[in-house]
Structures are given as C-alpha cells and as structure tokens.
Amino acid sequence: MVILEGGIGNYVNSKGRRFSYFGGNNYLGLANHPAVKNAVIQAVRKYGINFSASRRTSGTATIHLELENELSLFKGKEDTVVFASGYQGNSILLEILKDKYSIVLADQLAHASISAAIPRDVNKMFFNHSDAGHLDYLITHNKISNPLIITDGVFALTGEIAPLDKIFPVVRKHKGLLVVDDAHATGVLGKTGKGTPEHFNLTDAENIYQTETMSKAIGGYGGFISGSRELTQLIREKSTTYQASTALPPPVVAAGIASLKIIHENPGLRIHLLEQADRLREEILLLGFGTTGNGTPVIPLIMSSPERAKKLSLFLEDNRIIVPHLNYPSNREMNILRIAVTASHSDVQIKKLLVNLKKWIKENGKD
Ligand SMILES: Cc1ncc(COP(=O)(O)O)c(C=O)c1O
C-alpha cells in the first residue's frame, strides 16, 4: 500500500520517492489546486477547524448556506443539503423516502454504501448488473408495487455507466423511484457535469434522485443531495443521520465553494478529461488488456487472477507509477487494477504509463 508523504496531484511522494499517480478519484485535478488551497487557508483563518455542533443546533454557518446555494446553481435544482460524506447520502435518502416505497431493488454490483443504506426492516432484491430486462422481470414476476430502484451512475470498479436510458423506462412503467449514486459522475458526465441523468437527458425527469459527493471530481469532501425544497426540507426535518452529525468543517466547505467556481469557469476541464480518458482506454485495448466501461475516467485493467493484478501493480510501482490493485471491500483480493485518469495528467505521464504496460505484456504475456 502506498503511504503518501505529501499531497496528491499528477505525482505523489512515497517511501522517499516520486511516482506518477493514477490512483484516487481526483478527476478534475482540483484536490490540490492553488486557488482551492488558498480558500481553505482563508477559511481556517476566519472560522477555525470545526464548528463542533450539528447543523440543527448551532453549527450552521453562512458558508454552509453559500455552498448549498452554489451546489443548487450547479445542479439547476431548487435546494441542496450537504452532510458529512457521500457514503452517508444513500442512507439519508433511503431513510427519508421510506414511506414512499415497499422494497429496494439494487444493482448486483452496487457500491457498498448502497447495500449498507437499505433499512434493515425493508425487503431487498438485487437485479443482474445493469440489466433493465431482469429488473423488469423481478418487479413483474413478484407483483411488486412502489419499488425503489438504486444503482451507481458510474460503477467505481468497472468505470461502466449505468444504462439509465433502459432502466428509467422500467422504473416509470412500474411507477417507482430511481436513486442514482453519482459519486463518480458528478462534475464528469453530462453536458454541464450534472452527472449520469444529464448524460441520458433525464435531468428533469420526475422521481429520479441523485446522491453525490464532493470528494472526487469536486476537489473537497462531503456528500450532498440536490432537489426540490420539499425533499431538502424532509432531509433537514427527518434524517437522524443528518441531524445527529457535526456540521461539515469550514476548510471542507471552503474547498467545495472554490472548486465549484473553477468548474463553472472552466467547462473545458471536463471535456479534456473525457478526451484523455477515451484516448487512454483505446490505447489500452490496443495493447491487448481487458477493460470495461466507456466514456468515463475510471479505466480498469482486468487480469486473469488477483496474483497477476498484484504483480502488475508492483511492476508499475517499480517503474515509478502508481496504479492501485483493488482489494476492498472486505480485503477481498480482486483481479482488477484501476487507472483513474485526470484532466491534469500530462501527455508525458500517459505515454510513460503505456510504454510500461507494453513492456509488461512483452515480458509477462497477455491475460
Ligand atoms: C459509488 C460510490 N458511492 C459513494 C462513495 C462514498 O463517497 P465518499 O467517499 O464521499 O463518502 C463512493 C466512494 O468513495 C463511491 O464510489
């Protein structure tokens, strides 16, 4: 495991050495952006580290309201609620919508935060990965009414985009609700970076909810849900997770505000990111690696065994490149290495990665 000895950017320092970095989820390169860092420093000077109170008691500050307002403008929604983490978002939403659904149907490969969010006293089923036909079959065959369907927008491990163009018609047909965990799509997908629903022109569709995070493309931290004022009021009034957590700390709030400003002023960042990702994915396929996904900056290298995956990750590390081998959740050894490309990676870095992947194949064969 890489132990970082400095911040993350195109390069990281670890074990006293410098590595080209393709880990993490810093898609727009904002996590270490000078303007974001400066805003954080100013916020710490003004507000300190922590408001040390929940939003419901005395922990709401003007900068929370400013961040929520900026997020609402970015998302084109009436209102937004921010909270401690993206992971919490699914629990918060499934908790407050509880009297609107009778069962949860989740994608088989849904993120751990989705499985963990399904309330214990609620029935659940899993549909085959990205398979709208199977989802339709499960609902019809089991005579389900009021289903809540939940999926990642972009799958964290495979970089695939959930086919909402096929899933949403099934949701609508059965008068259900659709929740999209857009942790990896916010700021990345869609004409203006609003995420997977925008990618499929479903921004204004009724009964679609998104749970989102500022910890990936938006260079900060913390989860958020945007929507109607009725929805945000429900969260503020009913969610115990929201009410009983300490408010987002000032440096984190300031990072979110500063990042959103950069995203707003530089739409080219997202376009460049997706172009880089498309080029890299194409080259990786040409080299003969197995990969999945399309049109996202998450590019897995699928190896024939966990051992081969670990070996390739170490091979790259020996050549001063970090591409992590994934071994979570639950310490499960998987046969995937995940390349996360960012808008700020240079051509030189990408070329060096490809040269080394080619060298690996020459020395170790294809999988
Ligand atoms: C699909 C998905 N949802 C939620 C999360 C959790 O977001 P956060 O790290 O902001 O808690 C992650 C990853 O971290 C994720 O990949």
The ligand as an SDF file (V2000), in Angstrom:
LIG
                    3D

 16 16  0  0  0  0  0  0  0  0999 V2000
  -20.3060    4.7990   -5.7900 C   0  0  0  0  0  0  0  0  0  0  0  0
  -19.8080    5.4320   -4.5370 C   0  0  0  0  0  0  0  0  0  0  0  0
  -20.6890    5.9370   -3.6560 N   0  0  0  0  0  0  0  0  0  0  0  0
  -20.2990    6.5320   -2.5260 C   0  0  0  0  0  0  0  0  0  0  0  0
  -18.9670    6.6610   -2.2180 C   0  0  0  0  0  0  0  0  0  0  0  0
  -18.6010    7.3180   -0.9310 C   0  0  0  0  0  0  0  0  0  0  0  0
  -18.3250    8.6690   -1.1210 O   0  0  0  0  0  0  0  0  0  0  0  0
  -17.4650    9.4480   -0.0300 P   0  0  0  0  0  0  0  0  0  0  0  0
  -16.0650    8.9760   -0.2010 O   0  0  0  0  0  0  0  0  0  0  0  0
  -17.6570   10.8740   -0.3600 O   0  0  0  0  0  0  0  0  0  0  0  0
  -18.0040    9.0830    1.2950 O   0  0  0  0  0  0  0  0  0  0  0  0
  -18.0000    6.1420   -3.1030 C   0  0  0  0  0  0  0  0  0  0  0  0
  -16.5690    6.2160   -2.8910 C   0  0  0  0  0  0  0  0  0  0  0  0
  -15.9100    6.6540   -2.0970 O   0  0  0  0  0  0  0  0  0  0  0  0
  -18.4290    5.5210   -4.2860 C   0  0  0  0  0  0  0  0  0  0  0  0
  -17.5340    5.0070   -5.1330 O   0  0  0  0  0  0  0  0  0  0  0  0
  1  2  1  0
  2  3  1  0
  2 15  2  0
  3  4  2  0
  4  5  1  0
  5  6  1  0
  5 12  2  0
  6  7  1  0
  7  8  1  0
  8  9  2  0
  8 10  1  0
  8 11  1  0
 12 13  1  0
 12 15  1  0
 13 14  2  0
 15 16  1  0
M  END
$$$$
